[in-house]
Amino acid sequence: MPFDIAGGASAPAPSPIQFVNIEITPLIGGQFSVVTLATLQDEEELEFVAQDLANAHVDSLDEALAVIRTNVAALNPPLPHAAT
């Protein structure tokens, strides 16, 4: 992944997260099951590790998206703002 970096600045550390798998499944009774898994790279063991981020039953797609948004946003801390 290329980065545009200002002169004298360094690139951010790479994230160990390789990808996020999200499943939304309709359930009997009108609810939805939301499962969010992250695949991380273990630098020491040189292997991929699956981590369960969320597993919830919700009443609407809006609630499902809120579960996804909350858990995916928690994966990476916000980037510091560049000095202007």
C-alpha positions in Angstrom: 0.0 0.0 0.0 1.7 3.2 -1.1 1.7 6.3 1.2 2.2 9.9 0.4 4.6 11.1 3.1 5.7 14.6 3.6 9.5 15.2 3.6 11.1 14.2 6.9 8.0 12.2 8.0 8.0 8.4 8.5 5.4 5.9 7.3 2.9 4.6 9.8 3.5 1.2 11.2 1.8 -1.5 9.2 -1.4 -2.9 10.8 -1.3 -6.6 11.7 -4.8 -6.9 10.4 -5.0 -8.5 7.0 -8.7 -8.5 6.4 -12.1 -8.4 8.2 -14.8 -11.0 7.4 -18.4 -9.8 8.1 -21.5 -12.1 8.0 -25.1 -11.0 8.4 -27.6 -13.9 8.5 -31.4 -13.5 8.7 -32.8 -15.6 11.6 -36.3 -17.0 12.1 -38.4 -14.4 13.9 -37.0 -11.4 12.0 -33.7 -10.9 13.8 -30.3 -10.9 12.2 -27.1 -12.6 13.3 -23.9 -10.5 12.9 -20.5 -12.1 13.1 -17.3 -10.1 12.6 -13.9 -11.9 12.3 -10.5 -10.3 11.8 -7.6 -12.2 10.3 -4.3 -11.0 11.8 -0.7 -11.7 10.9 1.4 -13.1 13.8 4.8 -11.6 13.0 6.7 -13.9 15.4 5.1 -17.2 14.3 4.6 -16.1 10.6 1.0 -17.3 10.5 -2.4 -15.9 10.2 -4.7 -15.9 13.3 -8.5 -15.5 13.3 -9.9 -13.3 16.0 -13.7 -13.1 16.8 -14.5 -9.4 17.1 -18.3 -9.5 17.4 -21.1 -12.0 17.6 -24.6 -10.5 18.1 -28.3 -11.0 17.4 -30.0 -7.7 16.4 -33.5 -6.6 15.4 -32.6 -4.5 12.3 -30.1 -4.0 9.6 -29.3 -0.5 11.1 -28.4 -2.3 14.4 -26.3 -4.8 12.4 -24.4 -1.9 10.8 -23.9 -0.3 14.2 -22.3 -3.5 15.5 -20.0 -3.7 12.5 -19.1 0.0 12.6 -18.2 -0.1 16.3 -16.0 -3.2 16.0 -14.2 -2.3 12.8 -13.5 1.3 14.1 -12.0 -0.2 17.2 -9.4 -2.1 15.2 -7.2 0.9 14.4 -6.7 3.9 16.6 -7.3 7.3 14.9 -4.3 8.7 13.0 -2.7 11.8 14.6 -3.5 15.0 12.7 -0.7 16.4 10.7 0.6 19.8 11.8 -0.4 22.6 9.5 
